[in-house]
């Protein structure tokens, strides 16, 4: 192989050389992954979850069908618990994880919950990431869980990725809204929701949304706006359920 040929990751808009999976990183990830998993399980055990699922969604689960879950990035901690519970019900929930070396840590954590990861970056290789998710649905009957405002925002602005994946794979989108009675908001772009111990946490799973296989740019924008409104609506319902 020609040593002067750069990998796609090295060409992805960064002047820095990609990190290598060194022996030290392997050891670090091997130690940190079970600690992170245990911490999440402990945190989840202190929350009082209240889940409300749309009837049509429950029917999809019972039939073992794939779908695309859509929620805000701020809800990752709470949706993570819900994804783990869905795995026990036979739903093969998967997440998009960066192809970088550091992304391997997320892969190892997911594996400990029985979930698989699709390696890709919506920011650096969006088309490849979409194809990877499409393959995961079509070949492995996976159900991607996607933060529809992406990994960098803007906050609560729905991007079209989930719609494009659902359109390509011919599966419905399932919007999710979450809220906590008492919580702390992280000083990050997504104002990440971290429930306090013993807090009531509501997870509201909406009616599946079927998008057409063919759409032009204007129709894509219309569906993007509709999905955004649905996730916002479900957030409001969850807030009312916990009295926020």
Secondary structure, 3 states (H helix, E strand, C coil): CCCCCCCCCCCCCCCCCCCCCCHHHHHHHHHHHHHHHHHHHHHHHCCEEEEEECHHHHHHHHHCCCCEEEECHHHHHHHHHHHHHHHHCCCCEEEEECCCCCHHHHHHHHHHCCCEEEECCCCCCHHHHHHHHHHHHHHHCCEEEEECCCCCCCCCCCCCHHHHHHHHHCCCEEEEEEEECCEEECCCCCCCEEECCCCEEEEEECCCECCCCCCCHHHHHHHHHHHHHHHHHHHHHHHHHHCC
